[in-house]
Amino acid sequence: MPISQFAGWLTVPYSGHDLSRVFIAVGDPNDWRPAFLDWADGERVAKIRPPAPTGKAVKVWLKVNDSVTEVGKVIH
């Protein structure tokens, strides 16, 4: 499952532990937002309400505890 946007949520695939501290940054690697863990289409995801849209392709990062991973780009 790729990064997706639906009903105001930005979702990222997530396969980590349920008790981890999970954050997502969109466009700015210093703007970390706490993520909610959920299920979408039978897969585990982390999701946030993203910042205001820009209409441009921006990078998305996932931080689990203190480990940061760039997960891709999304038009937001």
C-alpha positions in Angstrom: 0.0 0.0 0.0 1.5 3.4 -1.0 1.0 6.7 0.8 -2.6 7.8 0.3 -4.9 10.6 1.2 -8.6 10.1 2.0 -11.2 12.1 3.8 -8.6 14.5 5.1 -6.2 11.9 6.4 -2.8 11.1 5.0 -1.9 7.4 5.6 1.4 5.6 5.5 1.9 1.8 5.7 3.1 0.8 9.2 4.3 -2.6 10.4 5.9 -1.7 13.7 4.9 -2.3 17.3 1.6 -0.9 18.6 3.4 0.7 21.6 6.0 2.6 19.6 5.9 6.4 19.4 5.0 7.1 15.7 5.1 10.5 14.0 4.8 11.7 10.3 6.3 14.8 8.7 4.9 16.1 5.4 7.0 18.5 3.4 9.1 19.7 6.3 11.3 17.2 8.1 11.1 19.3 11.3 7.3 19.4 11.5 6.5 16.0 13.2 2.9 15.2 13.9 1.8 12.4 16.2 0.3 9.6 14.1 -2.7 7.5 14.9 -2.5 3.7 14.2 -5.4 2.2 12.2 -6.3 -0.3 9.6 -7.0 0.4 5.9 -7.9 -2.1 3.3 -6.7 -4.9 5.6 -3.3 -3.3 6.2 -1.9 -1.5 9.3 -1.3 2.2 8.7 -0.2 5.3 10.6 -2.2 8.4 9.8 -2.3 12.1 10.4 -4.3 15.2 9.5 -1.7 16.8 7.2 -0.7 20.5 7.1 -2.4 22.9 4.6 -2.2 21.6 1.0 0.3 23.3 -1.4 -0.6 21.4 -4.6 3.0 20.4 -5.0 4.8 17.1 -4.6 6.3 16.9 -1.1 8.4 14.3 0.7 6.8 12.3 3.6 8.8 10.9 6.5 7.9 8.3 9.2 9.5 8.4 12.6 9.1 5.4 14.8 10.6 6.0 18.2 13.9 7.8 17.1 14.3 6.1 13.7 13.4 8.3 10.7 12.6 6.8 7.2 11.7 8.7 4.1 8.6 6.8 2.8 8.0 8.6 -0.5 6.3 11.7 -2.0 2.7 12.8 -2.3 1.0 15.6 -4.0 -0.3 17.7 -1.2 
